[in-house]
Amino acid sequence: MDLGVAIPVHLLWATPYELLGGRLFLVDENVWAQVAVGHGFGTTAANLRGFALTKLGAGLSWNLGAGFHAAIEEQVFVPVNSQVSVNDYWEFSQKVAIGYTANDWLLNAEMVYGVGSNGPLQNVSPVNAAFNQPATAGAAWGNLNLTALREFGKWEVGAIGFGSTDLSSPYSGYLRQSQFALGGAVAYNFENVKLVVKVSRDVYQQNEGGYDTRFWSELVFALWKPEAHVVAAKY
């Protein structure tokens, strides 16, 4: 199976509002995918495309001082019924992150827990059928994201790591999957746009169908920045 993924809409709004001492932020993410499903090397049984995932989130971030930050986020995955969707049920997940941004370093660690869903064998999309999985059932899961970048002027260079594992078996006969990948990242800061390029390779996998190599790029736009509030000096 060959997979191409694009995220045409990923919005992050750091609101001006605070709660429990943390800054409230909102997230909207939509994933579009193209999947080629084959029956052996060099064959293509189906070429599918469409939106695969819609995720909404809300969270709080705290400035801990000395360059350290922390955040929590509650996420909800909206049901998607398309040729390439891997679930058509509501799902919730929670993310905890801690980071350090000072002295030309950008360090970040994120942990995510998804509750999954148990369900019968129905509403099977071609992608689910290729993996022999029902669309209405998904394992509880955990993800780990690691980033360590060093700034050199407008450049950022460093290493990335990503791991995922199933934490439950949603139906009889399910084979739990897990993997961990390592790679590198390079970014360049333009005036209001950042270009990020990443490459990673699995160093461990179980029931994933093989070791994957991933390449992806991101364009990060600052749509709006609040103007600094200027207070006139009084003498």
N, C-alpha and C positions, 0 to 999 in steps of 0.2 A: 504494500500500500504506500503510495506517495501522497504527501500532504503539504498543501500550501495554505498559509494562514495570513490574513490581514485584519488589522483592527482599525477600520476607517474612522470610528468615533470612540475616543477615550478621553472623557472630560473630567478634570479635577478642579473643583472650586473650593478654595480656602476662604470661607466666609469671614466676615468681620465679627462674628458672634463667638462668645466664649461660654463654656459650660464646665463646671467643676475645675476651673482653672486651665482648661484646655481649649484650643481653637477648633471650632466645628468645621469639618470639611465634608463635601459631597462628591460622589464618584458615579459616572455612567460609562459603561464599557460595552461595546458591541463587536463581536468577532465574526468575520466572514471567512469561509474556508472553501477550498477546492480539493477534492479527494479523487484519486485514481485508484480503483480497486481492481486487482488482477488475480489471475489463477495461475501463478507461476511467473518466472522471470521473463520480462519482455512482453507480457500480455496485459491487456486492459479489458476488464469485463464491464466496467462502468466508470464514467467520468462525471462526477457529481459536484455541485457547488450550491452555495447559499449561506444564509446566516446560521451559525452554529450555536451561538451563545449570546445572551443578554444579561448583564450583571449590573445591579444598582448597589450603592454602598453609602454609608454614613459613618463618620468616626470623629474622634477627638485626638489632637496632637498636643504634646507638651514640650516646651523648651526647658530642659533640665539644667541648663547652664554649662559653662566650660565646653561648649560645642556639642553636647549630647542632647538628643531628642528621643521621644518615645511616642507611640501612637497605638490606638486600638480602632478597629473598624468592624462593623457588622455588615455582612454582604448578603444579598438575596439574588439567586439565579432565577430568572423568569422562564417559564416553559417555552420552548421553541420547537415547532413542528415543521421540519424541513428535511430535504434529502440528506443533509449532513449533520443534523442535530444528533447529539449523543444522549439527550435526555428530554423528556417532555413533561417534567414534573417540577414543582417548586422545590428549591433547595436553599438551605441557609448555611453560611460559613462565618467564622470569626477569625480575624487577623490581628496579630500582635507584632509590633515592629520596634526596633531600637536602632538608632543611628548616631554617627559622629561626623560632623562637618566642621573641621577647623584645621589650621596648619597645613592647608593644601591637601588634606585627606577627605575622602568621602567613603565612609564605611557604613554598611547597612545589613541588618539581618531581619528577616520576616518569617514568621511561622503562621500557617493557616490550617484551620480544622474545618472540614465539611461534614455535615451530618449524614449525607447520602439518603437513600430511599429504598425500601423493599417493595417489590411489585411482581405481578405475573408476567408471563411471556406474551406480550401484546404490543401493538404499535411499533413494530420493528422496522427501522429505516434500513436502507442498504448498507450503511456504515455499521450499524449494530449487527446486522446479519453477517457481515464479514468477520466480526469479532465473536459471533455466536452469543450475543448479549441482548437481553430485552431492553427496550428503550425506557421502560418505566421502573427500572431497578438500577441503583447505583450504590457502590460501596461507600461507607464512610471513609474519609481520606484525610491525609495530612501532607502539607507541602512545606518545604524549607527553601528560602531564597537567600543567597549570600552575595554581597558585592563589596569589593575593595578597590577603589580608584584613587589615583594620585593626580593632582592637577599640575600641569606645566603650562602656565599662561592660559590660553584658550583651549588647550588640549587636556583630555583626561584619558589615562591609560591604566588598566588594571586587570583584575581577575574576577570571575563570577563562578558561582556554584548553584546547583538546583537539584533538589531531591523531592520525590513523591512516593507515597506508599498507601496502599489500601489498608484500612483498619477494621473492616468487617467483610462478611460474605453475604450479599443481598439475596442470593438464591442458591439452591442446591447445585453443587458442581462448579461453583464459581472459583476460578483460580486467581488468588490475590496477586496484584501486580505491584512492583516497586522498581525504582531506578534512582541513580544519582549521576549527575553530569558535572564536568568541570570545563572551564573555557576562559576566554579573554574578551575584553571589551575596549573599544576606542571611541572617544567622543570629541566633537569639536563644537565650541560655542560661537555662534554667529551673534549678531546684535540681539534679535528676539527669537532665534531658532537654534535648537541644539540637534545635531546629527549624531546618533549613536549606532554603532555597528558591533554585533556580538557573534561569537562562534563558540559552540560547545560540543562536547562528545561524551557519551555515556561511558563511565568507568565501572558501573555496576548496573545490572538489570535482572529482573526475575519475571518471567511470563509476559514480557513486553514484545516478544517476537524478534528480538535482536537489538544490537547496539545502534543507537541513532546519533547522527551528526546533525546539528541544527545551526542554521545561519539566519539571522534576522537583523533588521535595521529599524530605527525609530526616528521620527521627526517630532520634536517637542516644540510646540508654539506657545508663547505667552500671549494669550488672547487679550488680556487686560491686566494692568497693574495699577493699584490705587496710588494716587499721588500722595507724596509725603505731606503730612500736616505741618505747616509752618506756623510757628508762634512768634509774633513780633516781640522783640526785646523791649522791656520797659525799664526806664531809668528814673 
